[in-house]
C-alpha cells in the first residue's frame, strides 16, 4: 500500500535520515509539501524544521500562509527560528514576523545577521498591506556614475543570487539615493566599458511606500512588469516590490474577509 507523504516524512523523522528527508521534500510539489507539513504532529513539525538545513526550512515556510508560518516559527527555539528567517526573502520574512509578538520578533532579530535584521526591522515598521510592508530588499541598484566595467564586475559576483528577471531591472540612483531610472543587463552588456549607468538609465514608474493594496493592484494591472521600485516621498529608493507579493496579499485579504463574513 502506498504511503501518504506525511507518513513517509514521519518515518524519516523518526530515523533522523536528514539527506533522505530533504531530498524527499524537495521532490514533492509545493502544495503537497504544505499539506504534508500540516498533517504532522506539532512535535514532528518542530523536529522537521529543526533538522532541515535552514535554506530548505525557509523554502517550506515561504509557502505557508503568514499566520501559520508565524505560529510554526514561534514554536521553535529563537536561534532555530533566526537561522530560518535569515534565509528567507526579506519581504516574506517581514510578512511572517509581522504576525508575531514584537518581543518574540526582537529576540529572533537579535540572533540574526545584523544587516538582515536591520532590513527586517525597517520592513515590519510599515503597514503590512502597503508597498513598504510588502517590498523586499533583494534588488540591484548602483549610483549613476558607476561604469559598465564596475557594474559588470559586481553583477558577476552577486548576480547568481537573483532570479534572471531581477537583472533586467537594475535601478540607478542619484545623489541621496533618489531613483533616476532603470537599466537591464542586456543594455549593460552591450555598452562600452567606460559608459556610465546614468547614460543607459531609462525612466521607470515607481510606487510610493505608503501605497495600499488597491493602489498596488491598479499599478500592476496597468503595467506588464514583474517588479517595481518603491520610493519614499522624496523619491529615494527604499526597495522593490514583486507583482506576486501584491496579488498574494490581495488573495489573503479576500480569504480573511470571507472567513469574517462566515462568522
N, C-alpha and C positions, 0 to 999 in steps of 0.2 A: 504494500500500500504506500502511495506517495505521501511523504511528509509535507506538512504545511511549512512555509518559510520560517515562521516564528518557532516551530518545533525544531527545525534544523539549527536555528540560531541559539535556542535554549540549550541544546545538546552541546554545541560548540563552546558555549559559555561555561557549561559545567566542566568541560575538559580543558578550558582556557587555551584553546587552539587558536591563537591570535592570527597568524597568517591566513589560515583557512577561513576564519571568521570574516576578516577584512575582505578577502577575495570573494567570498560568497555574497556578502552585502553589496559589493560593487557590481556583481553580476545581475542583481535584481533591478527591475525598473523602479524609478523613483517612487511611484505610488505604492508599490509593493514593499519597499523599504519602510516607508512611514507606517503602512498598515501593520507590518510585522512588529515594528517598534512598539506600537500601542497594544499589541496582543501579548507582549511580555509583562511579567510582574514588575512592580516598581523597583524591586531589588535587582531584577535582571536588567532593566533599563539602565540603572545606575552602573551596574557592572559592565554593560556593553559600552557605555560612553567613556568609562574609565579605562577599559582595556584597549579600545581602538586608538590608533595614532590620532593626535589632535586634529590633523587636517581631515581625516576621514570622519571623525565625530562632528567636525564643523560642517562638512558637506551634508551630513544627515540632519543636523539641527536646522540648516538653511531651508530644508523642505518641509519643516514642521510649522504649523501656524504659530504666530508670535507668542500668544498667551501660553500655549502648551510647551513651546520651546523654553520659555522663561521658567516654567514650573520644573522642567527637566533639569535645567542648569541650577536652579535653586536647591535641588536635592543632592547636588554634588558638593564635595569639599571645594572651598573657594579657589584653591590652587588648581584643581582639575578644571573647574569652570573657566578660570582665567586662561588656561592653555588652549581651550577650545575657542573662546571668544577671540583670542589673539589671531586665530587662523581664519576667522570669518571676514567676509567683505564688510567694510565699515558701515554701510547702510543697513545690512542685515543685522549686524551686531547691535547697532543703535536701536533698531525696532524691537529686538528681544529685550535689551536692557531697560528700555522704557516701560516694559511691563512689570519690572521688578521693583521692590522697595529700594529707595535711594541708598539706604545704609548698606544693604547687601551689594548693590551696584558698586559703591565706593570700595568695598572690601575686595571685590573682584578686580576693579581697575587698579588698585594699589599693587596687585600682583602681576599685572600685565607689563609688556614692553611700554616704556614711558611715552614714546611717540604714538603708539596705538591707543593708549589710554587717553592721551590728550585729545586725539581726534574723536574718540567715543564721547568724551565729556562735552565737546563742542556740539556734537550732533544731538545728544539727548537733551540739551538745553532748549532745542527748538520744539515746537508743537509737532508731534509725530505725523500729523496729517497736513503738513506743509512741505514745500520744496526743501527747506532747511532740514526738516526731520527725516526726509526720505533720500537726501543726497548722499553720495559716497565721496570718500577722499582718495580713492584709487583712480587717478587720471594723470595724464601727462600734460605739463604746462612748462613754458620756457619764457624768459624775458625776451622782449622784442629784438634786442641786439645780438641774440645768440646766432652764431654762424651755422651753416649747414654741417660743417665738419664737426662742430661741438654737439649739435643735436643728434646726428647720426651715431656718434660715438656713445652718447648716453643711451639712446634707444637700443643700441646693440646690447647694452648691459641689462637694461630694465624692461625691454620690450616683451620678452617672453612671459613676464608676469601678467600681461594684459591680453584680453581677447583681441582678435585682429581688428574688430570694428573700432576699438579704442584708438588704434593707431591712425585711423582716418579722422580723428577728432582730437588733434593736438592743439591745446589752447595757447594763445600768445598773449602775454600780459605786458603792460607798460609800467610807468612809474606808480608806486604804491599798490601794485598788484591789480590795476584796473584792466579788465578784459578788453583786448583790442580786436581779436578775431580768432580764426581757426585755420589750421593748415593740416593737410593729410600727408601720410608717409610717402605716397606716390609723388606728391609735389616736392617734398624734401629730397627724395632720392634722385629726382631729375634736375635739381638745381645745381648751379655752380658752387664749389666748396666755400667761396667767400661770401655768398649770398646770405643776407640776414633774414631771420624769420619774419620780421615786420614787412619785408618786401613780398612775402608769399601769403601773408595772412589775409583772409577774406572775411567780410562781416558775418557774424553769426547771431542768431536770435538767442537771447538769454532769458532766464526766468528768475524773478526775484525770490529770495529765500522765504519771504512771507506768503507766497502764493499758496492758496489752498487747493484741495483735490479737484474741485470743479474747474478752477482756472487751469490746473495742470492737465486735466483731461482735454479741455478745449485746445490747449497748446499742442499736445502731441497728436490729437486727431487732425489738426490742420497742417502737420509737418511730418514728412517722411524721414525721421531720424531716430535712431535707437538710443541716443544720448544727447543731453543738452547741458550747457553750463549754467551754474547757479551763482547769482551775484547778490551783493548787498545793495543798499540804497545808493551808495557811492559808485556802484559799478565794479567793485572789487570782486575778483573771482574767489568763491568760497568752496566750490565743489562741483560735482557733476551728478545729474540725475538720469536714471535709466527709465525708458518707456515702460519696461517690465515692472519696475518698482511702483510706478504710478498706478498701473492697471491692477496689480496685485492688491494695492491698498484700497482701491475703489471696490474691488470684489469683496475684500474683507469687511469694508464698511457696509456693503449691501447685506452680507451674511449676518452681521451684528444687528442691523435694522430689522431683518426678517425674524431673527430669534426674539427680539424685543416685542415685535408685533404679535408673536405667538404666546407671549406671557412667560 
